Amino acid sequence: MVSIDEVARLAGVSTATVSRALSGRGHVSATAKMRVEDAAKSLGYVVSASASSLASGRRRNIGVLVPFLDRWFFSTVLSGISTSLMRRGYDITLYSLTNDAAERHAIFETFLRRQRVDGVIAISLELGEDELERLRQLDLPVIAIGGPSPRLDTLTMDDVAVARLATEHLLALGHRDIAHIGASPEFDVDFHVPTQRRQGFEQALADAGFPARPALYEPADFTIEGGFRAAKQLLGRPGERPTAIFAASDEMAIGALLAARELGYRVPEDLSIIGIDGHELGEFFRLSTVDQFPLGQGERAADAILAEIDAVAPIEERPSRRLPYELIVRGSTARAAG
């Protein structure tokens, strides 16, 4: 194993300078930093995590709480977190926080209390009062992504406004018979994102003077397959047919687009479709969407937690932070026929 003393000798600096240069903490001139990095690289020196932890009191590890590991949105947010933290020399420890009460209890009572992390990021999770209290007792900075929480520093997405924007786009194109693919009750958990997006949809319709029609609503499960099945129901049943579909996620919108094509609908000539998320497949399917920049959400959360670690502010001084979103118009939406 190469020692820090060997790096210091080769670089012609003190071991303290090597430590500051490789940890990013403390002032080091650009020239000295370059000499240290070149020396470390040539010798194959890697900073010992345990030694760094003993010296700094930090584990250089962030705990991330996430409800799903197999959903595109959450994996993309995780990618943003991981990339940003790795650039700063931090690892992540992932905790899959399901609805199982015993598993959640173990995470908060056992795993997080092992003091292996310097801070916690919670992705789209509505934590209970007991869980929030356990986090507070850990005396660690916490950043949440999702709905507003008065007890956490939170990066928030206004899902009502996002849905309104998507619906207003369809209304501006002259569509009046607009269907909505939302979520069934078992998927409407934590910050009730599907409910908020349905509220935004119905508010936009009401403001334009068009009441929401239950016959033009179909629940799904936020997957491409679910959106495909829901659109088949909306477009295949007798009675009123929509000229546009607003899906509460891009994956469901992609499923709706595939179902429409299978049923012989031309998109967008016969049927306009819009989703929410900014999915990586959106460009391929020419899908109009409201991009909520999930990769950027992860990067912002990582930056925020490291800022908290460096200078933790009192919890009452932590403002809620609005996350950006943007309407992206592609080839799946067009003016209503006639």
N, C-alpha and C positions, 0 to 999 in steps of 0.2 A: 504494500500500500504506500502510495506517495504521500508524504506529510506536507503540512502547510509550511514547515521550515524550509523544505526543498524548493517550494514555489517562491518563497521570499528570497532565498539566496539567488535563484536564477533570474528573478526580476530585479534584484538589487534594491529591495525595499524591506520594511519591517513586516513581521507577521500580522501586526495590527492593520497595516495598510492592505495586506492581502485579504484579511477578513472583511474590511470595509468595502473593498473593491468588488468582491464576489458576492457579498450579501446585499449590496445596494443601499446600505445604511451608513450614513456618515459621509463627510466630504473627502473625495479623492480626486486629484487632478486627472484630466483626460489622458495625459501622457502616462502617468503611473497606472491608471486603470487598464490601459492598452497593454503595458508591459506585463501586468499581473495576468490578464486574460490570456495573452500569448504564452506565458510561462506555464500556466495551468493546463492549457490545451496541449502543449508539447509534451508535458509530463503525464498527461492523462489524469490530472487531479480532479476529483469531485468532492464538493463540500459534504462532510459527514452530517447527516440530518440530526443524529443524536447529539453530536458535539455542538452544532449550531443551536439546537434547542436549549442545551445547557447554558450556552454563552448568552443567548438572547432572551431566554424565557418563552420563546415561541416554538410551536411545533411545525410551522410553515405548512399547515394543513387546514383546509376548510371543509366542514361538514355540509352536505347538500341534501335537503329533504325533498323528495319528489314523489308524487302519487302514482305515476305510470312511467315505466321504462321502455315500453314498446309502442309509444305514440310519437308521431313525427314532431309535434310541437314541443313536447318535453325533451326529446332527445336533441332537438336543435338548440333550445335554451341551454341545455347541459353542455353542448359543444361550445357555445359562446363563453360560458363560465370557465370551462376547462382550459380553453385556449388563452383567455386573458390571465388566468391564475398561473398557468405554466410560464408565461412570459415574465412573470414576477417571481418565479422560483417556488411556487406553492403547489402542493398536491391537493387532491380532493378525496374525501371519503363519502361514498354515496349511501344514503339510507332510503330505502323504498318504503314509504309511509302509506300503508293500505288502510282500509276501513276496519281491519281486525283490531279490536280493542287491546287484546293481549300483546300483539306485535307492537302496536304504538306505545304501549306502556313500557315494554322492554327497551325501546329506542330511547325514550326520555329518561327512564329510571336507571338504565344500565349503560348503554353504548355511549350516549353523550356525556355521561358523568365520568367516563374513563379519562377525561381531560386529554384527548388526543387531537383536538382541533382548536384553532384560534378564534373561530367564528362560525356562524351557521347561516346558510341561505335556504329559505323555504320557497319552493316554486308552486304557486297556485294551490296553496293549502290553507284552509281555514282552521286554525288551531284552537282547541278548546281552552277554557280558562285555566284548567289544571296544567295543560301542556305549556301555556304561556308562562305560568308561574314557575314551572320547572326550568324553562329556559332562562328566566330572570335569575333564578338561584345559581345557575351556572356562571353568572357574571361574564357572559360572552356577548360580543356584538352580534346582532341578528339583522339580516336584511330579508324582507319578504318581497315576492313578486306576485301580484294578484290584486284582490280587492282591498280596500282600505282597512287598516287595523289601527285603532287608537293607541295600541301599546307597542307597535313595531314600526320601525322605519321601513316604509313600503313603497315600492315602485308600482304604481297603479295604472291599469288600463281601463278607460271609460267604455265598457262594453255596450252600454246603451247608445252612446254617441257613435261608436263604430258601426252598430247595426243601422242607426238612423242614416248615416252617410251612405251605406250600401243601398238602402231602400230608396233614399232620395235620388240616387243616381238612376234607378229604374223608373221612378216617377218622372224625372226630368226627360226621360226618353219617351214619355207618353204611355207607359204601361199602367194599367189600372187593375187588371186581374193578375195579382202577384201572389204566388204561393210561397210558403216558407217551410223549409226543412229544418227542424230544431232537434230537440233531444227528448228521449223518454225519461221518466222520473229517476231511474237508477243512475243516469249519467248527469243529473242536475245536482251535483254535490258541491261542497266547499263554497266558493263565492257565487254559485248559481249563475255561471256564465251563460248557459243556454237560456235561462229565464230572462236575464238582462238583455240578451240579444233579441229575444222575442218581444220584449217591452219596447226596445228601440224601433223594431220593425213596425209594431202596432202604433206607436206614437207618430212615426213618420206618415203612415197611412191616414191616421186621424187628422193630423195637421193639414193634410191635403184634401180632407173631406171624404175619405174613403174608409168605411169601417172594415175591420179585419173579418174575414169569413172563415169559420172553423173548417169548412169543407176544403179549404186551400192550405191546410196545415197538416204536416205529416212528421211524426217523430222518427229519429234514427239514433245511431250510436257514434257519430263523429268519425266514421270510417268511410272509405270509398265504397265498400260493399253495402254499408247501411244507406248511404246516399243513393246508390243505384236502386235498391229495393224501394226506398221512399218515393223516388221519382217515378218508378214504374206504377206505384199506387196512385200518385197524383195525376199522371198522364193517361192511365189506362182505365180509370173508373168512369162510369157514365156521369153525365151532368156537366157542370161548368169546368172549363179547361183554362189553365193559366197561360198568359203570354210571356210570363217571366217567373223565374224561381230565385229566391234569395235563400242560400244555404248558410247555416251558422258556422260552417267551417269549409275550408278549401277542399279537404278530402271528400266531404259530402257533396260539394259542388261538382267535383270531378266525376263522382259516381252518377250524379244527376245528368251530367253532360253525356256520359256513355249510355245511360238508359234512354235519353232522348234520341240519340242517334240510332240506337237499336230499334226504337219504335217508329223511325222514319221522320222524325222532326229535324229540320235544318236549324242549326245553331250558328248565328243568332237570327236568321231570317224568320223562322217560325217561333223561336223560343229563346229568350235571353236568360243567361244564368250568371250569377255573381256569388262569390264566397267571401270568407274572411280568413286571413292568416298571413298570406305571403308565402305559400308553399313553394318549394323548389320545383315542383312539376307544373306550376301555374304557367310559366312561360311556354312550356312544351304544348300544353293544351290551350294556349291563348286565352286563359281564364282571367276575366276581370275580377278584381279582389280589393279588399281593404287590407293593406299590408300592415301588420303590427310588429314587424321586424324582430322575430323571436331570437335570432342570433344576437342582435344588438341588445335585447333585453338581458341575455346572459352576460354579455360583456359589461353592461352597465351595473348589473348586480355584483359582479366580481370587483369592479372598480370601487363600488360603494362599500363593500365589506372591508376591503383593504384600507380605505380611507377611515372607516370606523375603528379598525384595529390601531391605526397610527394615532388617531385622536378621537376618542369616543366622546360624543356629546351626550348630555343628559337626555333621557328618553323623551321628556316633555318638549324638548327643543328640536326634535326630529320631524321635519315637515314631510307630508305625503308628496311623492314625486310622480307626476303624470308621465306616462310613457307615450311616445309619438306613434301616429298611425297616418296612413296616406292612401287615398283612392288611386288604384292602378287600373286604368281602362285598357282592355285588350279586345280580342275579337269575339268574346262570348256574349257581349251585350250590344244591342243596336236599337234604333228607334222602333217603336211598336208599328206593326203593319197597319195600313189604313189611316 
